[in-house]
Amino acid sequence: MAMALTDVSEERRRRRRAGDPRLTEADREILDRITTGDLVDEFQAELDAQLAADPLLGGQATDTD
């Protein structure tokens, strides 16, 4: 039984290293542009706006109850 668990674990590790199969090359290109390319400033500005607008997401909310 341990052999089967090892095989499953290795298969998951291999797939994880290969990347998400649901992403197409076009999807990967957009993600690259958002995180390191020409869209990085727009992405950061939107992220900052979301963090400022949502106290829980922005880490400003405190649980006082």
C-alpha positions in Angstrom: 0.0 0.0 0.0 2.8 2.4 0.7 4.1 2.0 -2.9 0.7 3.3 -4.2 0.9 6.4 -1.9 4.4 7.2 -3.1 3.4 6.9 -6.7 0.4 9.3 -6.2 2.6 11.7 -4.4 5.2 11.7 -7.1 2.6 12.1 -9.8 1.1 15.2 -8.0 4.6 16.6 -7.5 5.4 16.1 -11.2 2.1 17.8 -12.3 2.7 20.7 -9.9 6.1 21.3 -11.3 4.7 21.2 -14.8 2.3 24.1 -14.1 -1.5 24.3 -14.1 -2.8 22.4 -17.1 -5.9 24.6 -17.2 -3.8 27.6 -18.3 -3.3 28.1 -22.0 -0.2 29.8 -23.4 -2.3 33.0 -23.8 -3.3 32.8 -20.1 0.4 32.4 -19.1 1.3 35.4 -21.3 -1.3 37.6 -19.6 -0.1 36.4 -16.1 3.5 37.3 -17.1 2.4 40.7 -18.2 0.4 41.3 -15.0 3.2 40.2 -12.7 6.4 41.3 -14.5 5.5 43.1 -17.7 3.7 46.1 -19.0 0.6 45.6 -16.9 2.3 45.4 -13.5 1.6 49.1 -12.6 -2.1 48.7 -13.4 -2.3 45.4 -11.5 -0.6 47.0 -8.4 -2.9 50.0 -8.5 -6.0 47.8 -8.6 -4.7 45.6 -5.9 -3.9 48.6 -3.7 -7.4 50.0 -4.3 -9.0 46.6 -3.3 -6.9 46.5 -0.1 -7.9 50.0 0.8 -11.6 49.4 0.2 -11.8 46.1 2.1 -10.7 46.4 5.7 -10.6 42.6 6.2 -8.6 42.0 3.1 -6.3 44.9 3.8 -5.6 43.7 7.3 -7.2 46.7 9.0 -10.2 44.9 10.5 -10.0 43.8 14.1 -12.3 41.4 15.9 -13.4 43.2 19.0 -16.4 41.0 19.7 
